[in-house]
Amino acid sequence: MHILAPAHTSSPRSLAAPVLIIVGGQNLWAYGYSVCEGWPYMRAWYHCMTTFTTVGYGDVSIQTDTGKLVAIFHILFS
């Protein structure tokens, strides 16, 4: 039995839109954390990326109830 490989391949062009959507979304969540937690934007962005990639080092923790609510939706939508 001979199994054929798919005829299509992924190119960088086909990955551009999903990557831009994901990174753009994380930028919006980072803005939300900046407002709720009072964090500098880069700290909020770092938190979003470590949470999104499920690394979660725990070195940046959420303190406010509003921030925890944002985190619930951030985790669900990411």
N, C-alpha and C positions, 0 to 999 in steps of 0.2 A: 504494500500500500504506500503510495507516494502522497505526501501532504505538501501542498503548495503554500508558500508564504504569501501574505497579503501583497497586492500589487502596489498599494500606496505606501509612501513613506512620509514621515513628518519632516517638515522643513522649518527653519527658523521663522519664516514668514507666517506659517500656520499657527505658530505658538505665540506670536506677538500679541494678538488680541486677548487671549486668556491671561497672559502674564500682566498686561496692562490693567485688566479688570481686577485681578487679585491684588496687585500692588496699590492701585488706586483705592480699592476698598479698604485696605489696611491703613492707608493715609487718612481716610475719613474716620475710621475707628480711633486712630491715634489722636486726631483732633478732639474727638469726644472725651478721651481720657485726659487730654490736656485741660479741657474745660472743667470736667468733674473732679479730677484729682489735684489740679493745679501743678501738674508736672510740666517740665520743659518738653517741647515737642519731640525732640530726639529720644528722650527717655520713654515717652509714650509710644513712639514708633518702635523702639527696641522691645518694649513689652508686647506690643501687637505681633511683631514678627516671631518672638520666642513662643508666644501663645499659639499663633497660627500654625507654626511648624511642630507643635506639641512637644517642644523641648522643655519649656517651663522651668527655668533655673530657680525661680523663687526669689531672686535678688531684688526684684521690684514687686512690691505687694500693694494691693488695693486696700485703701483704708476707709473710704466713705461708702455709705449705702447706695448713693447714686452711681458711684463707680462700680459697685458690685452688680447693680442692675445692668449697666452698660456691658459688663463682662459676660453676663448670662447671654445676651444677644450676640455679642462679639463671638463667643465660642460657638453658639448654635449656627450662625451664618458663615463663619469661617470654615 
